[in-house]
């Protein structure tokens, strides 16, 4: 095991740059966590306050409306009773008492009914059978009604109906009794006992922090959902009742200042008004008729997420979470910085090895001369400003960057040399050659420029569209050429080129896709005028296939029979290959006839390249071809050619109409060096071997049996 030197960093320990990044990342993470926590608490508390305020205002408004409807119903009942009393009955008190006793349905709602006339006579009645309550407060309300002729609503504190129970809040209502002319002849008053459970909602177990208060217009506390209702000093249960202690003010009950209460409390309107006092949410809703106020108070300290209310265990959980996230971040940084660590170790090891190559200090002879056996070694080349023992990723990155720049410079030099070699190769070709990339001409050979009738330098950088004639069919040809290059790697055709204004020349074009390091397409140009003239002759049309330009089956048979009838004097081997395109019927039916014709042209061009100077390729059927090599040296050469043709077609990946098609080639081949041969028998035997190749799986080459090809 190799040991780590003192100057070499550990395999897992990062350098100073990565450590600095880690500290900055952890500090940023902690700061971001604190900021996010604060923002989360702030926005969560704001949302909680909005929800609590909306809910509390809704409940307080409902409570105030319920209490107001209840008081209004009492007032209407009393008014209906007053409308049933005729003004003449006020002079006969016993009739009034009898009327009140008989009207028990309405009278049963009130604890005490009192009726007085304008002369001061008064009739009292307690429907429950007890002693009439109200005392002086009830008489004062009647007196005010007689004086101003308006209904009155006020409240007093009365004794509970059960002895020893908490005093209750009494509601006093008065209505005037008028004559036919509208003059006030008397007044009717009713007292209703209202217990605490009937006034305010009681806090349940699900809302222990909720508190309800009932306050009068002077800010005195009438009822509290947490304590018994207070007593007022100016009202007593009966004339003989002792004075009650003073009522508590709402400011004292809530622990707020007069200014805070004044900012919340306003005229007794039904509109809810809410404010937040510290951790308390206070909502006020007014009652117009008795000028009371329903106040709802809720303690939100348990609902808010303020950081100052976190317990030590919660703080510990937050700190542990932050530490875990920071460690995870450091681990991710360490994982990402492994290439830098490896770079640091590699550079440090390389420097240490270079330092070790320096010789040890040799003894110096008298006169300051070193021994002759010691060869001086030049010092280690270290970049300027960098110590050999500095362990910093940035320094190593700079060294590697300088090395990459040098490599790029060498690559550019090599690219220039390669381009010069490509240019020399293009100039050495027998025909015209054009190097094109992205439909832009990078280089045009002198022979190609001569065919185009222009200067070679003037053609460099020219777009391909500017040189081609017949712009209407140009896009179709370029699309076909692009598809053929992508599917087959090459393309072949005849294209009209512009020479001078008004002049056009047809050129034979053969395109080949160039691979690395020279990217682009290579176009070989040759004059096609002579060939086009030959095609217009009837003799040529009778001997060749119109779709592929190959000789037809009749031409093949004639030449093969002529050769068999007069073989050469010196025996030589010959090969015959019958080829059939696999899956051609499916492609022709799916992609169309144009796609099938393109595949047949590609197969014909492939066979023309392989036939050489001593061979003949012919089309003998819809998708069948024959390649005759009458100068094949060995049987192995013919067999290798057959399998090479199969592999070449299988590598094609034609795309038509957005679909990819698979092609293959079934080959039946034979080789013989016999002198006496029959042409028809040779063709039938090769065709039979091709059929055998199709039956045995397609995409393969099958050899014909030699005895079958000998003439009988």
Secondary structure as GFF3:
##gff-version 3
##sequence-region A 1 712
A	DSSP	alpha_helix	16	83	.	.	.	ID=ss1
A	DSSP	three_ten_helix	87	91	.	.	.	ID=ss2
A	DSSP	alpha_helix	93	102	.	.	.	ID=ss3
A	DSSP	alpha_helix	104	107	.	.	.	ID=ss4
A	DSSP	beta_strand	112	117	.	.	.	ID=ss5
A	DSSP	beta_strand	122	125	.	.	.	ID=ss6
A	DSSP	alpha_helix	135	148	.	.	.	ID=ss7
A	DSSP	beta_strand	152	158	.	.	.	ID=ss8
A	DSSP	beta_strand	168	178	.	.	.	ID=ss9
A	DSSP	beta_strand	184	194	.	.	.	ID=ss10
A	DSSP	alpha_helix	196	199	.	.	.	ID=ss11
A	DSSP	three_ten_helix	205	207	.	.	.	ID=ss12
A	DSSP	beta_strand	210	215	.	.	.	ID=ss13
A	DSSP	beta_strand	221	224	.	.	.	ID=ss14
A	DSSP	alpha_helix	250	254	.	.	.	ID=ss15
A	DSSP	alpha_helix	258	264	.	.	.	ID=ss16
A	DSSP	beta_strand	273	277	.	.	.	ID=ss17
A	DSSP	beta_strand	280	287	.	.	.	ID=ss18
A	DSSP	beta_strand	292	299	.	.	.	ID=ss19
A	DSSP	three_ten_helix	307	309	.	.	.	ID=ss20
A	DSSP	alpha_helix	312	336	.	.	.	ID=ss21
A	DSSP	alpha_helix	338	356	.	.	.	ID=ss22
A	DSSP	beta_strand	364	365	.	.	.	ID=ss23
A	DSSP	beta_strand	369	370	.	.	.	ID=ss24
A	DSSP	alpha_helix	393	428	.	.	.	ID=ss25
A	DSSP	beta_strand	432	437	.	.	.	ID=ss26
A	DSSP	beta_strand	440	444	.	.	.	ID=ss27
A	DSSP	alpha_helix	446	452	.	.	.	ID=ss28
A	DSSP	alpha_helix	456	459	.	.	.	ID=ss29
A	DSSP	three_ten_helix	464	466	.	.	.	ID=ss30
A	DSSP	alpha_helix	471	488	.	.	.	ID=ss31
A	DSSP	beta_strand	490	498	.	.	.	ID=ss32
A	DSSP	beta_strand	504	514	.	.	.	ID=ss33
A	DSSP	beta_strand	520	527	.	.	.	ID=ss34
A	DSSP	alpha_helix	529	535	.	.	.	ID=ss35
A	DSSP	alpha_helix	538	543	.	.	.	ID=ss36
A	DSSP	beta_strand	551	552	.	.	.	ID=ss37
A	DSSP	alpha_helix	553	565	.	.	.	ID=ss38
A	DSSP	beta_strand	574	582	.	.	.	ID=ss39
A	DSSP	alpha_helix	584	591	.	.	.	ID=ss40
A	DSSP	alpha_helix	593	611	.	.	.	ID=ss41
A	DSSP	beta_strand	615	619	.	.	.	ID=ss42
A	DSSP	beta_strand	624	629	.	.	.	ID=ss43
A	DSSP	alpha_helix	635	650	.	.	.	ID=ss44
A	DSSP	beta_strand	655	656	.	.	.	ID=ss45
A	DSSP	beta_strand	659	660	.	.	.	ID=ss46
A	DSSP	beta_strand	664	672	.	.	.	ID=ss47
A	DSSP	alpha_helix	679	695	.	.	.	ID=ss48
A	DSSP	beta_strand	701	703	.	.	.	ID=ss49
A	DSSP	three_ten_helix	706	709	.	.	.	ID=ss50
###
